[in-house]
Amino acid sequence: MENLLGLLRLRVRRGINLAIRDTRSSDPYVVVTMAGQKLKTRVINDTCNPEWNDELTLSITDIKVPINLAVYDRDTFTADDKMGEAEIDIKPYVECLRMGLENLPTGTVITRVQPSRTNCLSDESCCVWDSGRILQDMFLRLRNVECGEIEVQIEWINPPGCKGVF
C-alpha cells in the first residue's frame, strides 16, 4: 500500500447499557468499517454491558475518513438486530501526533476533545502521553437507538515504510 500513512490500533473495550434486543438481554458485537475495511469484535452472549477488550487494526490512507462503529445483537434464526452506531473522527488525535512531542511524563494530557453535536462523544476525551505513545480514550454515545455507549481507545502505529502523518 503505497499511500499508507500508518496503522490505527482500535481497542474496543466495552459496551455500557446497550439496548435489549432479545427477551431480557442481547448478544452484542461491534462491526468497525473504514474506507473498504471491515473488522468485527467477538460476540459476548447474554449481556447489555459486554467487556470485549478486542484490539482491531485499521490501515489509514486518509485521516479525513471517519471510522464507523455499528453494534449488533447476534440472532441464531433471524437477521442480527442493529443496536446503534457511532463514528470516530481521528483528526484531533492526528493533530496531537503532528506536534512531534517527545519525552513527556506519562499521563500528560496533550489535548481535550469536548462532546458536541458534530461528534459522538458522550464525555470529554483526552489525548494522553503514555510511555512514548499517544493514546485517546473515548466514550461514544450510540445513535439511532434508545440507549447505549461504547468505550474505545485509539493508538497510532508507524510501521516501517509508511508515509506517516508528519
N, C-alpha and C positions, 0 to 999 in steps of 0.2 A: 504494500500500500504506500505509494509514493507521497500521497497527501496526508498521511497520518501525522497528526500533531502530537499524539500521545494516547495513553490509556487512562480511563477513569474507573477506579475501583468503587463500586457502589455496594455498601453494606446495608442490606435490608434487615434491620434489627427486629422490629416487632410491629404488630398492629394493636391499636387501642380502641376499645369499644366499637368494634366493627358491627355492621348490621347483621341481624339474624336472617338467614335465608333458608334454613331448614326448620324443623319443628321447634327446637329450643336453642339452636346454636348454628354454626356454619363450619365448613371445611375450607378455610381460606388459603389462597396462594396469590402471588403477585406476578404479573407479566410486565416486563420492562421493555419498551421499544424506543429506538432512536435511529433515524436515518437507515432504515432497512434492517437493523439488527433487532433480534427478539430473544430475550432471555427470561427464564422463569425461576421462581423460588420453588422450594418443595411445598407440598400440601401439609398443613397442620390440621389434624382432624378434631372435630367437636369442640371448637373454641371461638370466641369472638375477641380474644386477646392473645393471638398467636405470638410465639417467640421463634422467629425464623433464624436470625443471625447468619443469613446466607450472604456470601460475597459473590458479586457478579461483576464482570469486567467488560466495559464498552470501549470500542475503538473510536477515538474522537478525530474527525476530519474538519469539523466546522463548529466553533464554540457557540454560534448563534442558534443552532438546532437544539430545541429543548428535549429533555428526557421525559418520556411519558410512562407513568405507572398506572396499571389497572389492577384492581383487586377483584378476584372471582371466588365464588363458592363452588367447589367441585361436587358435581352430582353424578351418580352412577348411571341412571337410566334416562336422564334428560340433559339438555344443554346446560353447561355451567352458568350460574347466575352471576351477573355483574354486581359488585359490592362497592362501586365508586372508583374514582380515578383522580390522579393528581399529576402535576407537572413540575419538573425541576429546571430552573434556569441556572446554568453554570457560569454565566458571565460575571457575577460578583466574586465567585470563587477564583476564576481565572485572573481577575484584576489583582487579587492578592498574590497569585503566583508571579505575575509580571512585576511585582515590586522588587523581586530579586533579593529577598531578605535572607540573612544568614545568622547563625549563632544566637538566636533569641532564647531566652529562658523558656523551658517547657511550660505551657499553659498561657503564654502571652496571647491575648486577643488581638488579632490583626484588624478585623473589621466586624461590624454587626449589620445584619440584614433584617429589616423590620417587616412584619407581615403587612400586606397591602392588598388592594383589590386586584392587583396585577400579578400576584403570586399565590401559591397555595400554602404558604407558611401559616401555622396556627400560633406560633410564638417566635420571639426573636431567635435568629440563627447566627451563630458566631463562627468565623474562620479563626482557627486557633493553631498556633505553632506547637508541635508535639515531636520532640526529639528529631529535629531535622526535616519534618514533614508538615504540610499544612492540611488540616482536617476541617471539614464543615459538617456539623451535626444539624439535622433538620427534623422538625415535626411538621408533617404535611397534612392539612385538612383535606379529606376526600370530598370531591364534588359529585353532584348528581346522585346523591344518596342521603338518607336521613341522618346518619352519624358515622363517625369513624375517622381515625388518624393513622398515619404510618410514620414510624421513626426510621430515618435513614442517615447514613454518613457517607460523604464522598472524599476521595483521596486521589490525587494525580500521580500517575506513574510515567516516567520518561524512559522508555526502552531505547537501547542503542539504535541510532539511525533515524530517529524521529525528528521532525522539524522543531517540535516544542512550541510553546506559546509566547516566547520572548521576541 
